[in-house]
């Protein structure tokens, strides 16, 4: 039974869009003010500011973590997909890393350590990472007692 599907947070993506919008507006203003005899295509140049947030948005869109009762599945990629499944009974450590900015936004990075040969997996910018970590650890403890 699936209990939750989790994607990375959009909070940092929207912040990047706002910053790109400010850079775009400043670039357009500067071109309009100081470049009177320049070609019209030059006014499209500040659109480059939107490349990083669009990239962040797409990267975020193609990462999914599905949390089931007895396992966690992480899928990533666009053209080629990678799917990793962790049995929660074999998860040894769950680490939550939060920078100051992430703490302010309520997001964080999750690192799952497994007893398997592939070791750990890193999932960046999740909303409520501590609650997710606690749910995974509780499921891990519950499933260890069953085996």
N, C-alpha and C positions, 0 to 999 in steps of 0.2 A: 504494500500500500504506500503510495506517495504522499508525503506530508507537506512538502514545500518545494517550489522552484525559485531559485534566487539568482539574480543578476547583479553585476556590479552597479554601484550607485551612479545616478546621473547628476549628483550635486556638483562634482568637479567639472563635468562636461558643460553644464550650464554656466558655471563660472568662467570657463574658457571661452564660451560663446560671447559672454558679456565683455570680456577683455578684448576679444577679436573685434567686436562691434566698436569699442572705443578706439582701437588702433585704426580700424577702417575709417571711422568718422574723422579722426585726426589727419589721416593720410589724404582723404578727400578734401578736407579744409585746406591743408597745406598746398595741394596741387591747384586747387581753385584760386587760392590767394597768390601764389608765387609762380605759377606756370601758365601764363596767359597764352603763349604761342605754341604750346605743346600739342602733339597729336591726341585725338580723342581716346584712342586705346589706352593711353597712359592713365586715364582715370579708372580703369579696371584693375590697375596694379595693386591697390590696397586690398583687393579681394584675397590676396595671398594670405592675409591674416586669418582667414577662415579655414585654412588647410589643417592646422593642428587640432582645432576642436572637432572638425568633421572626422578626422582620423581617430580621435579619442572616442567619438560617438560610435563609429563603426566597430572599433575594437571591443568596446563595451557590449555592443549588441550581439557579438558572436562568442560570448562566454556565458555558460549556464551551469549552475550547480543545482542538482536535484538531490534533495535529502529524503531518503526513505527510512523506514523503521530499522532496517538492518544493514543498509549500505548508503554511501554517498557517491554520486556520479557527477563528474565534471567533464563538460564538453566544451571544446574551443576550436576556433578556426572558421574560415569562410569557404575557401575552395577545397582545401583538405582539412578534414575534421579529425580531432583527436578526442578520444573518450577514455577517461580513466575512472575505474570504479574501485572504491575502498570499502572493504567490509568493516563496519564500525567496530566490530569486536577486535580487529587488528590495529586500530588507530591507537598509537601510543602517546601522542602528544598533539595538542592543538594550541598554537601560538597566535595571539592577536597583537599586531604591531600597529601603533597609531602615532602619526606625527602630530604636532600641535594643531595644524590646520585640520587634520582628520578628526581630532578630538572635538574641535569646535563644531565641525559639520556633523558629527555623530557617525562617521565612517571609519573604516580601518581595513587592514590587510590580514588575511587569514592564512596560516601555514599549517598544513596537516602532515604529521609524521606517521608513516605506516611501518609495520613490521616487515613488509614486503621488500623485494630487492630494489624497487624504484625509489624508495625513500620518501621524499616530501613533495608536496605540491603547494603552489603559491597562488592565492586568489586575491587580487587587489581590489580596493575600494568597495567594500561591502557595507551596506547600511546595517546598523546594529550588530557589529561583529562579535561582541561579547555574548549576546543572546544566542547567536548561531553557534559559537564555540561551546557554550554551556549545553545546548541541545545535542550537539554531536557527542560531547563527553558523556552526557547522561545516557544516550543511546548505546554508546560504547560499553559503559559499565553494565547496562541492562543485558546486552547481548553476550558479554563475557560470562555472566553468571549462567546463561543458558547452555553454553558449550562446555 
